[in-house]
Amino acid sequence: MALFDHQRERDSVSGDAATRALSVTVVENDFVAGVYENLAFVYDWVFGPTLHPGRIEAIRKMKIQPGESVLEVGVGTGINLSMYPSSSAVTGVDLSTPMLDKARDRITNKGLRNCRVAEMDAAQMTFPDESFDIVYAPYLISVVPDPVKVAQEMRRVCRRGGRIVILNHFKSANPIMSRIETAISPLTVHIGFKSDLDLNAFLTQASLTPISIEKVNIPKMWTLVTCVKD
Ligand SMILES: C[S@@+](CC[C@H](N)C(=O)[O-])C[C@H]1O[C@@H](n2cnc3c(N)ncnc32)[C@H](O)[C@@H]1O
């Protein structure tokens, strides 16, 4: 929490977390779909092992109870699916057909009968309000055109008292790193993420109040944010 508090102190001086742009980079869904169409065949090799400690920690921390329903937003190739307890009911959504094809193969090959996936835009989900106990976005929020809209949708489909969990890379609190991340963001978007997403502005604009924020992966440049819907 210390990192977040520190950032908040700086924001109280600049006072613009509620209005400033979350990233210098602007994307549209078509562009994102094109990037992941190209990445689908190599995704698990390129982004598998490096980002895996964060995935494991996120699911461990959820303490999923038997019978709980989980929505994974931006499920991709389904790399997380076999880590959920078989006693939970898991739904994954994604924009990219080639990524979802991989996820479907994985569900079949691994016999994951508690998992299903569907093609859907995270910013406009078709689920009724309060459909899930846990709504989880691993490595999604810096990919989408409108992170705040996606967070609002995640909140809408989560039941009261349920958890909203976001695992992502956000812009560093270190001024030098943050400048580098901002400069390279128009480039990193071509490999699937904006490197300069502003955590505090995102949380403020999405009206999310975390119960925990922790650093994950090696190096610890990714952030696991857990919120409870009130
Ligand atoms: C970096 S991958 C994350 C995959 C997986 N969750 C993981 O842990 O590695 C991001 C995924 O989000 C999907 N995505 C991007 N924009 C989306 C949107 N608006 N709605 C749904 N999925 C989206 C991409 O197609 C891609 O599969």
Ligand as a Chemical Component Dictionary entry (heavy atoms), coordinates in Angstrom:
data_LIG
# 
_chem_comp.id                   LIG 
_chem_comp.type                 NON-POLYMER 
_chem_comp.pdbx_formal_charge   0 
_chem_comp.three_letter_code    LIG 
# 
loop_
_chem_comp_atom.comp_id 
_chem_comp_atom.atom_id 
_chem_comp_atom.alt_atom_id 
_chem_comp_atom.type_symbol 
_chem_comp_atom.charge 
_chem_comp_atom.model_Cartn_x 
_chem_comp_atom.model_Cartn_y 
_chem_comp_atom.model_Cartn_z 
_chem_comp_atom.pdbx_ordinal 
LIG C1  C1  C 0  -1.973  -9.907  -22.556 1  
LIG S1  S1  S 1  -3.300  -10.965 -23.001 2  
LIG C2  C2  C 0  -3.705  -11.700 -21.435 3  
LIG C3  C3  C 0  -4.095  -13.168 -21.578 4  
LIG C4  C4  C 0  -4.231  -13.915 -20.264 5  
LIG N1  N1  N 0  -5.235  -13.339 -19.415 6  
LIG C5  C5  C 0  -2.929  -14.037 -19.511 7  
LIG O1  O1  O 0  -2.968  -14.149 -18.278 8  
LIG O2  O2  O -1 -1.873  -14.107 -20.127 9  
LIG C6  C6  C 0  -4.603  -9.805  -23.242 10 
LIG C7  C7  C 0  -5.853  -10.421 -23.818 11 
LIG O3  O3  O 0  -6.898  -9.447  -23.753 12 
LIG C8  C8  C 0  -7.665  -9.555  -24.924 13 
LIG N2  N2  N 0  -8.408  -8.307  -25.133 14 
LIG C9  C9  C 0  -7.927  -7.130  -25.561 15 
LIG N3  N3  N 0  -8.905  -6.211  -25.622 16 
LIG C10 C10 C 0  -10.030 -6.833  -25.212 17 
LIG C11 C11 C 0  -11.370 -6.411  -25.061 18 
LIG N4  N4  N 0  -11.759 -5.148  -25.328 19 
LIG N5  N5  N 0  -12.278 -7.308  -24.638 20 
LIG C12 C12 C 0  -11.901 -8.596  -24.368 21 
LIG N6  N6  N 0  -10.645 -9.043  -24.478 22 
LIG C13 C13 C 0  -9.717  -8.175  -24.909 23 
LIG C14 C14 C 0  -6.660  -9.859  -26.011 24 
LIG O4  O4  O 0  -7.270  -10.399 -27.150 25 
LIG C15 C15 C 0  -5.724  -10.818 -25.288 26 
LIG O5  O5  O 0  -6.130  -12.142 -25.459 27 
# 
loop_
_chem_comp_bond.comp_id 
_chem_comp_bond.atom_id_1 
_chem_comp_bond.atom_id_2 
_chem_comp_bond.value_order 
_chem_comp_bond.pdbx_ordinal 
LIG C1  S1  SING 1  
LIG S1  C2  SING 2  
LIG S1  C6  SING 3  
LIG C2  C3  SING 4  
LIG C3  C4  SING 5  
LIG C4  N1  SING 6  
LIG C4  C5  SING 7  
LIG C5  O1  DOUB 8  
LIG C5  O2  SING 9  
LIG C6  C7  SING 10 
LIG C7  O3  SING 11 
LIG C7  C15 SING 12 
LIG O3  C8  SING 13 
LIG C8  N2  SING 14 
LIG C8  C14 SING 15 
LIG N2  C9  SING 16 
LIG N2  C13 SING 17 
LIG C9  N3  DOUB 18 
LIG N3  C10 SING 19 
LIG C10 C11 SING 20 
LIG C10 C13 DOUB 21 
LIG C11 N4  SING 22 
LIG C11 N5  DOUB 23 
LIG N5  C12 SING 24 
LIG C12 N6  DOUB 25 
LIG N6  C13 SING 26 
LIG C14 O4  SING 27 
LIG C14 C15 SING 28 
LIG C15 O5  SING 29 
# 
